[in-house]
Amino acid sequence: MLRTLCCILWAGLSLVSARGDAVEALQSLPGQGKARAGEALLRLARQSAAYYLKRRSYMPAPAGLPRTLLQQAPVFVTITRQGKPRGCMGSLMPHTANLATEVILMAAEAARRDRRVRPVQAGELSGLRFAVSIVGGVRPVSGPEELNPRRYGLLVSAGRRFGALLPGEARTVKWQIAQCRRMAGIARGGPARMFRFETLRFDEK
């Protein structure tokens, strides 16, 4: 089954700058460190959505966060219900001071601003599942031969128009490119730039 399709918040070519430092740091954590960091991020995502739906304001970051969550990194937050999309928002450039506050921001935005679905309601939160994808290693590509939809996400852009899919959202390179072009409103064969990126994804069980 394909994962839910995601969009980018406040994105453009000038924002394509994720270096992957946070992803590398989390990947290198010993033992259960990476799993604990993922659990903390997922907990923040769920708490942020609940906080925003109740108060219509962004949740402040809690005190005492581990150092791994204080690095700056862009993220996507995906919300699903029984495998179907309920919201997704993210970026290829961080907009806040650290990973924790980035997740808080994108979780609230995913719950309320994904125009493809109706806004999340507080009463349905218990039936929803959250996923956090940390973005790293954004690189320009010159052609389809440099893409692998299972490993890399894709951003296709022309001017201020853009469309993106996360890793695993497409089964073939052809479909990945075509879908990103469609999302961006870029005609088939029209001039565009492509960027691939990797993510470290955590899913609620």
Phi, psi and omega in degrees: 000136179286144176287164180299142180285140184242154175243173181247136179264127176055046185251158176186175183299329179292346182263359183276091187213011182295125184266338179095008182300316181294320178299313180297320180296317180291321179297330184272358181296139181282155173056231182270013184300316180295318180297318179294321177297318178298317178299320179295319179293319179294322178296319177296320180298312180294316179297321180295315179298316180296318180298313182294318182295333179274319189249348183058037174211163183280140180289134174289148179293136179291157178282161174074028179289147177295154185300329181296337180266001181260004173282155179270131181197148174278152180218162164244140171243125182246134178239129179229160173228113183052042177083357182256148185297136170234359176154144176204135179209147180184188183203166174257009175219137179292144180245359181228179188287334184204173185299320181298311181289333176295317178295319179301314180297308186290330177294316177297318180293321178298323182288335189238342192239005176283109188287349181280346181225160177290151180302147177294142176254146184303325183291346181259000186302323183295337180263006182258156176237139182250148173224143178238125178243115178272129186268138175207159172066048178284128182222141174290148177234151183262345181188174183300333182295344179265005183254151173210100189297340177281332181260321187246141164280170183222135170244127174244130187219145172216109184063235180266006179261138183203155174215147184215150171230144176280162174305137178089354180275350179229149178265334182229154177297318182302314181291322180301311181294314182298319181292318178296321177296317180297316179299326182275348184074031179260124183297149177301127181087351179289155181297137180199161176248147181237141177227135174255155179208155177254159176222155167250114189252137174238133180239140171295144178276000000 
